[in-house]
C-alpha cells in the first residue's frame, strides 16, 4: 500500500507536492542502485539532484518519470501515480532524459511536431510553439536539419524543447547543460527561471556544483542509492560551500603522495 501524497496525518486534504517519491527501490543483479528513497518536491521549486557517478540519480529519475519500473515503491506527479495512472502523470511533466535515443531521422521541427501531437495538442498550437522554441534555443536555422546530424549540444536543446512544448507543470532534466555552449546555457537558465517564476517546478540532475548553486533553491544529495541530504540550498550547505558539503557527505578519495608519481617531471 502506497502513501497518498495528498493526505495529511489527520486525513485532511492538502496540496500534494508536485513530485512525491515513495520508498523507491531498484536492484540490478547484486547491485542495489536505489535503496528505499523517498523525496517530496514542492511547487515552484528548482531542485538540483547531486551525487557521484553511480549514485543512482539517473535510475531514480527514470523510475520517477515512468521510464524504468521500480522493484518497490512508486512516484506521484501532482497526485497521479506514475505507475498506476501513467497517462495522467506523464501529461503533467516534461522529461529530458540522459542517453535515451531520439527519433533522430526526423528534422528538429518534425520531432517537435511529433512530440506535441503525441501530447494531444492542437495542430496550430504545435506550429506556433515549435517556432518559438526553435527560435529561443537558437535552432531556428536548423529546424529542417535531421536530428541525427545535430551536435551533442543541439540534441540537448531540441530535447529540452520537446520537454517544454506541451507546457507541463513539472520538468525533469538529466544533465540539461551538458555539452551546451555558454551562450545557449545562459538562454536555458533564463527559460528555466521564467518557467519557475510562472509556477512551474524543475528537477535537474548535474555534476556541476556551480550550476546548482547559482540556479537551484533546493538540493538533494544521493550516494549509493540513498538520500543523504535534502532541503533548501542554505539548509544543505549548512554554512559551507555546496562543494565542501557534498564532499563531507559522500566522502572523498585522497591520493597518496606517491600516486602517479611517474607523471611528475624530474
N, C-alpha and C positions, 0 to 999 in steps of 0.2 A: 504494500500500500504506500503510495507516494504522498508526501506532504503537499497540501494545496497552498501555493504561494500567495493566494489572495484572501486567506483567512487568518485572523489573529488567534491568540491563545483563547480568548473569550468567545470565539466564534463570530465576532463582528466582522463584517466585510470591510476590507481595507484595500487601498490601491495596490495592486501587485507590483513587484519590481518588473522592470522591462525584461530582464533576463534573470531567471532563477535556476541555478544548477543544484540538483538534489542527489547527493551520495553517488556521484558518477564513478564508475569503475570500469577499467579496460585492461585486459591482460593479453599479451602476445606470447604464447608458449610459457616459459618460466618467468618472463619479464612482466612485471606489473607497471604499466605505463601511466595509469591514473588510478589513484587509491582513495576511494571514498571522499571525493572532492565536492564540496558544497560552496556556493557563492551566490550572493544577490547583487545585482547591478541596478541602481535606481534610475529613474527617468532623468534625462538631462545630463547624465554623467559622460565623461570621456575617460574611459578606464584603460590604462596600459597594463598588459599582461606580460610579465617578465619571468625569465627562468633560463638556466643554462641549456646548452644543447642536450636534447634527450630528456628534458624535464617533464614533458607531457603536455606542453602548450598546444601544439597543433592537434594532438589527439583529443584534448579537451574541447577545443573549438569545433572539431569535426563532429563530436558527439552532440555538442550544443546546437549545431545547425542542421542536423539530420543527415550528415554525410556518412558517419560511422556509427553503427548501432552499439550502445554500451552493453557490457555484460550485466551491469546492475545500475540502478538509478535512472534519472531522467532529467529533462530540461524543459522549462516553460518559457515561452515568449509572450509577454503580456497576458499570462494566464493560460495560454494554449499549450498543451503538452506536445512537444516536438515529435514524440514517437507514437502517441495515440491519435493526434489530430494534426498530422504533418502539413496538410494543405493550409489550414488556418495559421499555423505557426510560421510557415515559410512565406506566406503572403505579407507578413508584418516585418520581415527582415531582408536586408541585402547583405550578401556574403562575397568577400574577396578571399578565396582560399589560396593556399600556397601550394604550387606544384600540381594543381589539377588541370588536366588538358582541356583547352578551349576548342570550340568548333572553328579551328583556325583556317579552314578552307572557305570561310565566309570573309567578306570585307568587314572593316570595322563598323561601317554603317549597317550592314546586313546583320552582324552579330547583335548590335544594339536593338535593331528592329525585332529580331527573333526573340530576344530576351523580353522585350516589352510585351509582345503579343502572348508569350507564354504566361505572363502575369495578368492576362486578360485586359490589357489596356486598350483604349480606343486608338484606332489607326492614326487619327490626326494628332493625338497627344504623343504617340510614339515618335512621329516625324518631328514634331516641334521640340520635344525634349532631347531627342538624339542630336539634332543640330546644335542645341545649346550646350550639351555636354561635350560634344566633339570640339566645339569652339573654345569652351572654358578650359579644357585639358590640353589644348594645343594640338589637337588631332584633326582639325578641320580639313587640312590638305591631304590627310592620309585616310579619310573616310572610305575611299574607293580602293584602298590597298588591302590585299589579303592579310589577315592577321598572322598567317604563317611567316610573312615577310616582315613583321614588326620586330623591333628590338625588344630586349627584356624590359626596359623601362616603358616602352609604348604598350606592351602587353599588360603591365601593371595598371596603366592609365585606362585602357579600354575595359579591363576587368572592374576597375572602380566605377566607371560609367555604367556598366551593366548592373552593378550592385545598387546604383542610385536611381536608375531610370523610373522605377515604379514608386518613388518617394516613400521608402519604408520608414518605420518608426525606429528600427534598430539596424545599425551597421556593424558587422563582424568582419574585421580586416586582419589578415595574417601577413605581416611584414609589408604594409602598404607602400612604403617609400623605398624599399629595396630596389636598387638599380635605377632609380629615378634621378634625373639631373636636378641640381639645386633650384633652378627656376620653376620647373614643374613641381618640385617638392614644396615650394612655398605656395604655389597655387592650390595644391592638395590640402595643405594646412588651412588655408583660407576657407576652402569648401567645407572641411570638417568642422571648423569653428562656427561657420554660419549654420551648418546642419544642427549642431548642438544648441546654438542660440535660438533656433526656431523650434526647439522642443524635442529634437532627436537625441538618440543615445548611441555612443560609439564604444566598441571594444576593439582595441588593436593590440596585436602581438608584435613585439620588437625586441631586438638585442641592443638597440641604441638608447642608452640611458638619457643622453641629452635630448633626444626627441621626446621621450616620455615625460621628462621633467619639464620641458617647455610647452608641451601640448596638453597633457592629461591633468585632470584634477583628482583622479583616483588611481590607485595602483594595487595590483595583486601580484604576489611573487610566489611561484611554484618551483619545487625541486623534487625529483624522484616521485612525481605524480601527486604530491601533497601540497596543499595551500599553506604556506609559511607565514604570510602576512597579507592583510587586506585592509584598506581604508582610504582616507583622504591622503593626498600626496604628503602633507605635513605629518600626519599620523604615522605613515610608513617610514618616512625619513627619520623621524624621532630626533631631530636636531643635527643630523649628519647629512652628507650628500647622499643622493639616491645610490650612486655607485658604491660608496662605502657601506651603506646599509645592506645593499644587495650582497656584497662580499661577506659581510658579517653573518648573514642568514644562510647563504648557500655554501660557504666555505671557499677557500682559495687554495690554489696549487702553487706552493713556493718552490722555485728552482734552487737546487743546491749550488754552491759556489763553483763546483767543477762540472756542472751540467753543460753540455755542448761547448766545453772549453776549446775544442778544436775550431770553433767559429771565430775565436778572437785572434786578431792579428798579433804576430810575435813582436 
